[in-house]
Amino acid sequence: MAGKVETSIDSEVTGLRAVADAVENSGAGCYKVVLPNPYTRVSSDYGAEVGHMYQLFLWSCAFSVSSITI
């Protein structure tokens, strides 16, 4: 039986690693805990999104400068 469990904890009381170790140890090897990496981006196309926003910013600058000089 495979399943997924989501839970929330108070990180000021206990750490994620302690909870993960407790779950894995109590399951006698039946459970595997996967913790999300906080340093990875959720969006796989983050670079493309940044590039698009940069282009929009440049066009915004170009139009704002031309409207000031006219």
C-alpha positions as CSV (number, residue, x, y, z in Angstrom):
1,M,0.0,0.0,0.0
2,A,1.5,3.3,-1.1
3,G,0.2,6.6,0.1
4,K,1.1,10.1,0.9
5,V,0.7,11.9,4.2
6,E,0.9,15.7,4.7
7,T,1.3,17.2,8.1
8,S,2.2,20.4,9.8
9,I,4.5,20.9,12.7
10,D,5.6,23.8,14.9
11,S,9.2,24.3,13.7
12,E,10.1,26.2,16.9
13,V,9.3,23.1,19.0
14,T,10.8,20.4,16.8
15,G,12.7,20.3,13.5
16,L,11.8,18.6,10.3
17,R,14.7,16.3,10.4
18,A,13.8,15.0,13.8
19,V,10.2,14.2,12.7
20,A,11.5,12.5,9.5
21,D,13.9,10.4,11.5
22,A,11.2,9.4,14.0
23,V,8.8,8.3,11.2
24,E,11.4,6.4,9.3
25,N,12.7,4.7,12.5
26,S,9.2,3.7,13.8
27,G,8.3,2.1,10.5
28,A,11.1,-0.5,10.5
29,G,12.1,0.6,7.0
30,C,8.6,0.6,5.6
31,Y,8.4,4.4,5.4
32,K,10.5,6.9,3.5
33,V,10.2,10.6,4.3
34,V,11.0,13.1,1.6
35,L,11.5,16.7,2.6
36,P,11.3,19.5,0.1
37,N,14.4,21.5,-0.6
38,P,13.7,25.1,0.4
39,Y,16.4,26.4,-2.0
40,T,14.9,24.9,-5.2
41,R,12.3,26.8,-7.2
42,V,8.8,25.4,-7.7
43,S,8.6,26.6,-11.2
44,S,10.7,24.6,-13.7
45,D,10.7,27.5,-16.2
46,Y,11.9,30.1,-13.7
47,G,14.7,31.3,-16.1
48,A,12.2,31.9,-18.9
49,E,9.9,33.8,-16.6
50,V,12.8,36.0,-15.4
51,G,13.8,36.7,-19.0
52,H,10.3,37.6,-19.9
53,M,10.0,40.0,-16.9
54,Y,13.4,41.6,-17.8
55,Q,12.2,42.2,-21.4
56,L,9.0,43.8,-20.1
57,F,11.1,46.0,-17.7
58,L,13.3,47.1,-20.6
59,W,10.3,48.0,-22.8
60,S,8.8,49.9,-19.8
61,C,12.0,51.9,-19.4
62,A,12.2,52.6,-23.1
63,F,8.6,53.9,-23.3
64,S,8.9,55.9,-20.1
65,V,12.1,57.7,-21.3
66,S,10.6,58.4,-24.7
67,S,7.4,59.9,-23.1
68,I,9.5,62.2,-20.9
69,T,11.5,63.6,-23.8
70,I,8.5,64.3,-26.0
